[in-house]
Every structure is written in structure tokens, then in C-alpha cells.
Amino acid sequence: MRAMSEPTQQPTHRLGEVIALFLKLGLTAFGGPAAHIAMFRDEVVQRRKWVGDQHFLDLLGATNLIPGPNSTEMAIHLGYARAGWAGLIVGGVCFILPAVMIVMALAWAYVRFGALPQATALLYGVKPVIIAIVAQALWGLGRKAVKGPLTAGVGLAVLALYFVGVNEIGLLFAGGLVVMLAQNLKRRRGATGFLSLFASLPAAYRLLPSAFSLLPSSFNPALLFWTFLKIGSVLYGSGYVLLAFLRADFVTRLGWLTDRQLIDAIAIGQVTPGPVFTTATFIGYVLGGPASALLATLGIFLPSFVFVALSHPLIPRLRNSPVAASLLDGVNVASLGLMAAVTWQLGRAALVDPFTIALALTSAFLLFRFNLNSTWLVLGGAAAGIASALWR
């Protein structure tokens, strides 16, 4: 019987199906990764029957074990399942491409008109809504990720250590290691070499910021690419965890962005369909124009294609691995600690007066009480910001 990870040569029409589906989803998939996954299931399991529910769940579990944007990696996995290696590439590219084009158009408008009252007013209303959306994601993920005193303690420790300046990548790996060691060391005596390999990673990644600090602080396209490649290679958890990495690199270390510019970038990424990671496209455009936007996009998404290609054949084994499961538990709860820290920092930049505070609280109420679609809230925040400017 053929394993699910070894597709036979696929007919050309299957590749066309992958292209058509993921271009459509790239144009219509609003609402963040959870909404994207729900849309994927409706299209590929219920409507087109490309895979069954169990296979779909296996793929989803695999995306949580590797760094990168979960919904994009699901598009890559599903493209591979339907049309082989060509499907792997075009599934991901077609899901990413519409968002990249939209974000580049908005970045052009931001660079040209961002200082005008109309654009400033729009973002003035959107920013508080983004804070509420991130807070809801943090709450929802926390209820699943905090599974006991151990994971709760790791999350709180990561939150505290981030505020005293410990590198966020080291914190992610350290969080995963602590939980994995605590849960599996006794039963896995033969895992010493495996654990020591992971133990060396936090120290190695702590060297990255210091290495970058030796380079010029002025804008450098090559450094832009490598910074996003680094982020795309190590970022676990929700797309919102991206905020912590972007702030640490582009605001604190390199000084290329301000907190206000960063939250503008997140707002643009949130209001557009497709992956939240197209925030990288916006940042690249703002810093260096279209070529830098494409470099940033390539840097942050390239690792996802590599990780999916490497992990897809291992899915049956990963699904039942207690070591992989406990590592994921630790990484997820560390990600939540980073999310909480950066939400506090960005909230201070977004909530600047009674109007923005009221808008954030109203958005939070609608999200938590009625689970309102975040896209509508973002559009409502934009309208409120423009109305506030006209009123004044």
C-alpha cells in the first residue's frame, strides 16, 4: 500500500486545480490562520474530496511542529498531496501571491500618502482594533496551550525574561526544551544526542543579534533578506508572534522602524486576505521599495517550503511521537509569553487617547462576546478613524 507521503506522478489537470483553488483562497481568505484552515477543510475535504479528515488533521498537526505560518504551510502540504512536487510549490505561491500584490499596492499608497490626514485617520482607528484582535488570539490560544503548572510557569518565565532583554528566539527554544526534558527525559534515555542538538540552538541563535549589531545600522537589502530568513526559519506559533520578532529586529536592534510604523505594517497585514506574514512585504516596501518588498517576502516564506518538503514524509511518525508533542507544547506556551509581551508594548503605541481606548475595548467586547469576524472589525475601525477625523 502506497504511503500518503509518496504521491504518484499527478496528471496536469490536478496542478491546474491547485492553482485555481489557492489563487481563489488567496483573494478571499480573511480572518487569520484559524479561518484559513476552516476554509481549506471546506474546499479540499468536503467539496473536492482531495483528502479525508484524518489526512487533513495529520497535515495540520505537522504544520504545528515546524516553524512558519500554519495556513501557508497547509496550502503547501495540500498542494503536494494533490499534485506532487509541482503542487507543493504552486499551492504555496498561489496562496501567497494575491496578498503580496495587494500589500504592495497598499504600501505604495502608504509611502506616498501615509502622512496625509486621511491615511493617518484610517490607521488611527485600525490600530486599537488590532490590539484587541491579538488579545483575543492570545486568550484563545492560551486556553489550549497552558496544560498545567509546568507550561503555565514556562509561559510566565518567558514573559518576564523578554522584558529584561533575553533574546526571543532563545526563549522559544528554551521553552520547548524545558517542557520536553521535563516530560520525556526519564522515558527517553536514548534521546541524549537528540536533546543536546536542540540544546545548542538557543545559544547559537543568541549570537545572531550580536552578529547583526556589528553591521551598519543604515538600511541594507541583504541584511533585510537574512533577517526575514532568520525569522521565517525559527518562528513557531500564531502569526501574531511575528510581532515580537519584528519589533526586536527592526525597531530595537536595527532601528529601521518605529513602533508606530510597525503597528501600521501589522494593520495592513491584518486588513488584507491571505497570510499575516505578508507584513514582511509591507516592511520591505516601506524601507526599500518594490525590490526590497520581494526580498523580504522571499526571505520569510522560503523556509516554509523547505520545512514542508522535509517534514511531509515524516508525518506518520511525528503524529505519535511524545518527544515532538512535548517540544511543541513548550514552544507554543513560550510563543504565548512573547505574544503577551509584545501586545503590551504595541498597545502603548496604539492606545493614545480616550477614543482609541474605547475603540479597543469595544472591539474586544465584540470579539469575546459575539466572535465577530476580525475583518469586519478592522474595516469598522478604519471607518471610525476617518469619522473621528471628519468630526474634528
N, C-alpha and C positions, 0 to 999 in steps of 0.2 A: 504493500500500500504506500503511495507516494506521500511524503511528509508535506505538511502545509507550507513549509518554508522553502520548497523546491518546486516552483511553478514550471510547467512545461512551456514550450515556445507558444506565445499567445498570438492569435490572429490580429491583423492590423486593425480591424474594426473595434477591438477591445481598447486599443490605445486611443482611438477617436472618442470612445465613450468616456474614458478617463479625462481627456482634455475638456470635453463638453461639460461634464459634471462639475469638475473643480473650478473651471472658469466661472460657471454659474454661482457656485458656492462662494467663490472669492468676491463676487459682486454683492451677494445677499446675506452673508453670514455675519450679522451684527450680534452684539451681546456678550462677547468674550468666549473663552475656551469651552466652558460648560455648555453654552448654547450651540457652539460649533459642533461639539461631539453629538449632541442630540439631533442636529440636522443631518450629520453624517449617517447616523444609525437609521434615520427615517429613509434616507436615499439609498443606502447600499445594502441594508438588511431587509427592510420592509418593502420598499418599492422595486428595487432592481435585483435583490437577492444575490448579490455578488458573494457575500459571506453569510454565515449563520451567526446567531447571537453569541455562541461560545467563542467562535473565532474572533469576533469583534471585541469581546471582553479580553481575550488574550492579547490582542494588539494594543488595547488601551492600557492594560497593565504594563506592557513593555515600554510604552512611552513614559510612564512614571518612573522607570528605572534608569533612564538616560537623561542627560541634560537637554535643555532646549524647550521650545514651545510645543505643548502637548497636541494642540489641534493641528498644527502644521505637520508634526510627525505622524499623526494619524492619517492625514492626507497622503503622505509619502508611503506609509505602510499599505494603505488601501490601494493606492496606485500600483504598488508592487504585487499585491495579491491578485489584482485583476489583469495586469498586462506585463508582468515581469519587470526586468531592469529598466526598460524604457518607461514603463508606467511609474516606477519609483521616482524617476526624475521629473516627468511631466506632471504627475499628480501634485507634487510639492510646488513646482514652479507655477502651475496654473492657479493654485490656491493663493499663492503669494502675490503674483503679478498684478491683479486688479487693485489690490490695496496699495502696492508700491506706486502705481501710476496716480492714484487718487491723492496719496500723501504727498507726492512730489508736486502736484498741482497746488495743493493747499500750502505747501512750504514756499512755493514761488509767491503765492499771494501774501503769505506771512512776511517774507523778506521785503516785499515791495510795499505792503500796506499795513504791516503789523503795528507801526507806531501811530496809525491814524485812529481817531476816536472810535470809529465803527468796529474795527477789528479788536481794539483793546476792550471795548464794551462786551463784545461777544465772548472773549476769553475770560473776562472778569466774572461772567455768570457761569461759565463752564467749569472753572477750576474748583469751586466748592463742591459741585456735584461729583467730580472725580474723587475727591477725598471721601465722600460718602460711599461711593461705589467700591473703593478699595477697602474701606472699613467693613462693608458687608461681606466682601470676599474673605477678608481676614477672619471674621466671625464664623462664616460657613465652613471654611477650611479647618479652622481651629477645632470645631466640634468633631471632626473626623480624625484629625492628626494627633490630638492630645489624647492618648490612650491609657494614661496612668501617671503616677508620680514621676517616673523616670522621664518620660517625654515632656511633661509639663516643666520639670526642672531644667531640662536642656533648652527648651524654648525661652524661659526666663533668663537663663545664663547668657544665651546668645543676644537677647535684647540688651542686657546690661553691658556686655563686653563690646557690642557695637558702639555704644555711646561713649566708651572710653578709648575708642580708636583702633580696636582689633580688626584686622582685615576680614572683609565679609566672605571671601572665598575660603579662607582658612576656617572661618566659623562654620560654614556649610559642611565641609569635610569632617571637621572635628565633631560636629553634632551627629553626623551619620556614624562615625567611628565609635563614639561613646555608647550609643544605643546598640549598635551591632555587637560590640565587645560585651556589654552587659548581658545581652540576651543569648549570645551564641558561643562565647569563649569556652564554657565548660563542656558543651556538647560537641564542639568542633576542635578537637585537639590538633587535627592536621591542617588547620587553616592558618598557621602562623605566617607562612610565606605570603599568603593572600592578604592577611591583615597588615603585615609590615609594608606591603606595597602601597596600600591606601594610607598608612600612617605617614609615609614620606611625602604625600601630596600636599597637605596643608603647609608644611614648611617650604616646599618648592613654590607654591603659589603666593606665599607671603613675600617671596623675593620679587615677584612681578611688579608690585607698586614701586618698590625702591629702584628697580631697574628702569622703570618708566620715568622716575623722577630725575634720572641722570640725563634724559633727553630734553631738548628745548621745550619751553612751555608754550611757544608760539605754535599756531596750527600746523599740523604735518599730516598729509593724507595717508602716508604709510603707517604712521602711528595710530591714526583713526581706524584703519583696517584691522591692525593687530589688536587694538583694544576691543573692538567688537568681536573679533575672532575668539579672543580670550573669554569674553562674556558668554558667547554662544556655546563655548566648549565646557563651561562649568556651571551654568545657571540651572538649578533644579527648581521645581515648584511652579506656582502660578506665574503667568506673565507679569503680574503686578510686582513680583520680586525683582523684576528688571529695574524698578525704580531705585532700589538700594545700590545696585551695581552702577547704574548710570550716574547717580549722584556722587558716589565715591570716586569714580574715574574722571568724569567730565566737569564736575563742579569743584570737588575738593582737591584732587591731585593735579589735574591739568589746568584747571581754571579757564576752560574754554566756554563754559556756560554758567549762567546764574541760576539760582533756584527758580526764579520766575520763568526763565526760558525753558528749564527742564519740565516744569509742570505744564507749560504751553505745549511742549512736544508730546507729553502724555495725553493731554486733552485731544490733540489732533489724532493721535493713535487710537483713542477710545471712540471718537465720533465716526471713524471710518470702518468699513467692513473688513473682515479678514483678520490676520494675526496682529496682536498688540505689539509684536516685535518690530513692526514697520515704524515704530517710533524711531528706530535707528535710521531709517530713510530720511525722516524729517530732520534729525540732528545733523546728519551728513550734509543735507542740502543747505541748512542754515549756516553751517560752518564753512563749506567749500563749494557749493553749487551742485549741479547735476552729477558730475563725475564722482564727487565725494559721497553723494547720496547712494549711488550704485555700489561704491566700495564698502560703505557701511552696511548696506543690505546684504551684500555677498558675505561679508565677514560674520555677521550674526547668524545667518541661516545656513551657511555651508556645513558647520558641524552637525546639524540635524540630519542632513542627507547621509553623512558618513556614519553617524551612530545608528541610524535605522538600517543601513546596509549591513553593518557589522552585527547588529543585535537580532535582526529578523530570524536568522536560522537558530538562534538560541532560545527563542520564546518558550518552547515546551519545557525546557529545563528551568528557566528563570521563574516560571509561574509557580513552581513548587519548591523554590529554594528559600529556606529560613534565613540564610545569611543575607541574600538580596532583599528579602522582605524587611528585615530589621534595619538594614542600611537605609532603605527608603524611608522607614518610619523616622529615623533620626534626621535625615536630610530634610524631610518635609516639615518637621517641627522647627528645625533651625531656620528654614525659609520663612516660617510664620514670625519668628522673632525679628528677622530682618524687615519683613513687611510692616510690623508694628512700629519699628524704629523710624523707618522712612516715612510712614504715614504721619507720624508726629511732626517730623521735620518739614515735610511739604505742606502740612496743614497750617503751620505758622506763616508760610509764604502766601497761602491762598485765602485764609480767613482773616481779613484785614479790617473789617468793619461790621456793624450790626447786620447789614444786608447780606453779606457773604456768609456770616454765621447762621442767619436764619435760613438761607438757601440750603446750606449743608444739612442743617437739622431737618428741614422739610424733606429733602431728598432721602435722608436716612430713614425717616418715618415711612415714606412711600416704599422704599426698598424692603425694609424689615417687616412692615405690616401687610403689604399687598404684593410684594415680589414683582414690582413693576419693572418692565424691560428697561435696562440701563440706557439703551439707545435713545428712548423717548425722554428719559430724564436729562441726558446730555443736551438734546435738542431744546428741551424746556429751559435748561439753564442758560443756553445761548440766547433764547428769546427773552428771558428775564434780564440778562445783562444788557441787551440792546434797549429793552423797555426802560430800564433804570437810567441809561444814558439819555434817552429822549425825555424822560420825566424831569431830569435835572437841567 
